[in-house]
Structures are given as structure tokens and as C-alpha cells.
Amino acid sequence: DKESGNIEAGQLVTLNCKHPQATIYYTTDGSMPTKQSLVYNSPIRIDRTVTIKAIAMHDACLSSDVLTRNYVVPKLALEANLASGIVDYLSEVGLSANTSGATIYYTTDGGTPTKGSQVYTKPIVINQNMTLKAKAFLDGYEPSEILTETYQAKLDITADKESGNIEAGQLVTLNCK
């Protein structure tokens, strides 16, 4: 009942055949439908970009032509403003999605982010070596791929006196940042 094109995630697509006893077989991977394919008996929920191919069959009739519908669900994309690698201790990484209103969930222990993970609200401080994983969600959109960035926090040491000549007995203080 819906033509090919852009569609929000969660929409339902209905397949129909005028013959009341015909069986509709369909695929969602773009392959040709056969009698071994899925049997249509209720609307198909579209949650990702998909190609549906369907055919109606009945023993007393010729099979229908194959119906092809391509539905494109907009997909969220996610990026970090700091690439993986060695970074200064206490560096901050910002995350952003390509669509406003998206909620970003993240983990810093290498675990897979879900809607139950920490919600991103401000830059994440790199205070230790970590693997940051994040995923964006928004109703009507396909979730983003998991963004993975691995950081090694590099400590920095400083001295309160510059190199060179100093008086004997003078104290030098070392600081770690």
C-alpha cells in the first residue's frame, strides 16, 4: 500500500491481492520470492532500509508479477571530534549526530551501547585509557552504527624550574598533569 521511497522507521506496509485465497510470499533482502519464502499474513514493519519483493500464488491461477518496493529509512550518523589514539590526560571528546533531536548513548568500558547506557549530555573526559563506544537513536530513523574510539591517556610531567643553573639546595617541584 506504500510506494517505494523514503519512509519513517516503524511504518507498516500492507500487501494485497484481489484473489481471496491467493498466498502472498515475500522477501525483505531483495531476493526473488518463492513458495519457500515468508508467507504474508500481517503488515510488515519497516525499521531499516529494505527491498521487499512479493508474489501472489494460487494453484488455479497464474502467479502475479513480482512486486518490488524499496523503502529507505533515514539513518543516523555519529561522529567524535577527537580521533582514536594517544591523547593528553583530561582531554575531552565531543559526540554529535547528523540529526538534531537524536539521543546518543555511550559506554567507556568497550561495552555495546544500548538505550540503557549512559546518555551523552556533555563532552567526555579522558581520565584513563578507554574504549568509547556510542550509538544514536531517534524515532523514525534507523539507529546509527556503533562509533568506536580507543584512547590512551598520556600523562605529562612538568618542573617548576627551567633547565639550567640553579643554586645548590634549591628545591625543584615536579607536577604530573
Buried (B, 14 or more C-beta within 10 A) or exposed (E): EBEEEEBBBEBEBEBEBEEEEBBBBBBBEEEEBEEEBBEBEEEBEBBEBBBBBBBBBBEEEEEBEBBEBBBBBBBBBBBBEBEBEEBEBEBEBEBBBBBEEBBBBBBBEEEEBEEEBEEBEEEBBBEEEBBBBBBBBBEEBBBBEBBBBEBEBBEEEEEEEEEEEEEEEEEEEEEEE
